[in-house]
Amino acid sequence: MSKKQQKITLFKIFNTPVVLDPIALITPIAVFGLGSWVAGRLTTNRPGFLRLRFGLIAMIVYQISELIHYLGHIISSWWVEAPMDKVYLTFPLPSSIYYDNLVTPDQHIGRSMGGPIINILTVIKVLFLRPFTRSGSFLRELVDLSVWMNLLFGIVALFPLPFIDGGTILKWRLVKQGQSEAEADLAVRKTNLFFVGVLMGVGMFFALWERLKRLRG
């Protein structure tokens, strides 16, 4: 079977098809496993079925938050009159597909802003529901995970990395300021290297800190 034949159109959002590459199923499975593991780490006496429940909720919320993110991109792309052609769900990250990329920098930026904005708005709306849920309940876990997952999609998407919204926004702001596309791409790649280096440094620091605490303990 050819690669093209393996793609599945799941449904449409405002007439924009959402297309699935079966390899994308790795992501929700990984989120389920990670969520179950995190639940055990957060509360060591949590029964196994509650850990699995947490993982299941994490998987569902991840998928919904992802679709909300791309709904935002669809809306903003229509708003700037440069509509998205399809949402392509694949591994490791989905992508927005635009066949017409001969648009202005402002339209590129507008396309990219919709996803993070709608995720942040979703966080605000979901937080209003939290007081009506009981601690430890299914609904409380659903609300809390929805908040964290939409924060993840809304804030991390704005990091200046080449493969996510922040990198696109940075690139086209630089083009708008007079740089060529090649110069802007290079600037984004340099920012990416710096950003990754900082994250690695922070990660190593905390790993060393935890090891020192264990040795002292």
N, C-alpha and C positions, 0 to 999 in steps of 0.2 A: 504493500500500500504506500502511495507517495505521501510526502510530507503535507502537501496541499490537501489531500483527501482526509487527513487526520484531524484537521481543524473543524471545530463544531461551533456553529452559531447558537448560543444559548437563548438569547432574547434580545430585544431592542430597548434602549432608553432614549426616549424622544427621537425615535427613528434612527438612532445610532446603534449598529449591531455590536453586541458583546460576544467576541469570538474566543473560544477556549482551545488551547493546545493541551492535550492530555497530560503533558509533563508538568503543567501548572498544579496538578493535584498533589505534587510533592510538598508544596508550601503549606496547605491546610493540615496535612498529616504531620509535618514538622511542628507547626504551631500547637497542635493537639499534644504532641509528645513533650514539647517544651513547657506548655502550660501545666501539664500534669506534674512534671518535675518541679517547677517553681512552686506549685501548691504544696508539695511535700517539704520543700526547703523553708517556706514561709511558716508553716505550722507542722512540726514534726509528728504531732499526735493526731493529725487529720486522717480519718479512715481512707482506705484505698479508693472506695467508690466516690468519695467526695473529691479526691484528687483528680479522678477521671472526669467527674462532672465539671470541675474547674477547667480542665483541658478542653472539654467539649465546648463550654461556653466561650473560651478564648478563641477556639477555631471559628465558631459561628460569628462572633463579634469581629474578628479579623476580616472575614470575608465581607461582612456588611459594611465595615468601615472603609474597606478598599473600594467597594462599589459606590459608596457615598463620595469618596475622593474623586472618582472618575465622573460621577454625576456633576460635581462642581466644574470639572474641566469641560464637560459637554456644554453646560450652561454658559460658562464664560467664553467659550469659543464661539458660540452663537452670538453672545453679547457684543463681541468685537468683530463680528461678521467674517469669521474665518473658521467655520465649523469643523469639528472633528469628524473623521470618516468612520473610525471604529475603535473600540477598546479591545486590545489584544492581551488576553490573560495567558501568561507563560511563566516559566521559571528562569531566574529567581524572582524577577519583578515584572509586573504587567507594563504595558506601554500604551500611550495614546498614539494612534495612527492618523497622520494628516497627509493626504496625497498632494495637496497644494501648500507648499512651503514658501512660495514667492509672495510673502506677506510682509507688512511693515514690522519693525522692531516692537512697536506698541502692541500690535496684534499677537506677536509671539509671547510677549510678557503677559498680556491679558489671558491668553490660552492657559498659561502656566499658573496663574494666580488663583484660578477658580477652585482647584482641588484643596490646597491648604486652607483657604477661606471657609469653605463649607465644612471642613472637619472641625475647625475651631468653633464655628457656630453650633455644630452638633454637640460639642463639649458643653457649651453654655446651656443648651436646651436640656441635655441629659442631667446636668447637675441640679436642675430644678426638681427632678424626680427623686433624687436621693433621699430627702427627708421622709418620703412616703414609703421607704423600704426598710425592712427589719435587718439588723446586723446578723450576718451569717447566713442569710436567706439566699435562695436562688436569684431573686430579683436584685438584691444588693450586689451580688457578684456580677450580675449582668450589667448593672449601672456602672460599677467601678471599672470593670474591664472596658466598657464602652468609652468611658472618660479617658483612660490611659491609652487605648488603642487609637482613638481619634486625635489625641495629643501627639502620639507617635507619627501618624500620617500628616498632621497639620504642621508640626514644628520641624521634624526631621526632613520633610520634603523641601523645606526652605534652605537647608544646608547647601553651600555653594559647590556641589559635586556634579560632575559632567552628566551623570545618568539620571538625575532627578530634577525636580522643578527649580530648585535654587540655582543650579548650574545654568539652566536655560535663561532664567531671569537675569543672572549676572552677565551672561554672554551678550544678550540683546540690549542690556543697559549700556554696556561698553561700546557696542556697535552704534547705538544711538548717540553716544558721546563722541563718535568720530573714528573709532578703531575699525579695522577691517574684520571680517568674520574669522580669518585665520589668526589674527592677533588676539581677538577675543577668545577663541578656542584655546589658544596657548595660555592665556591668563587664567582661564578656568582650570586648566590642567595643573598649572602651578599652584593655584589655590587649593586644589584637591590634594596634591602632595603634602602641602603644609598642614592642611586640616587632618589628613590621615596620620601624619607624624605626631601631631599634638595628641590625637586620640590614643595612639599607641603608647606615647609617653605617659599619659594619665593612667591608662590601663596597667602599665608596668609598675607605676608608682603604687597603685592600690593593691596590686598583687603582692608586691614586696612588703607593703604595710601589713597586710593580712598575715603574711608568713612570719614577720617579726612579732606580731601579737601572739601567734601560736607558740613561738619559741619561748617567749617570755612567760606565757601561761603555763 
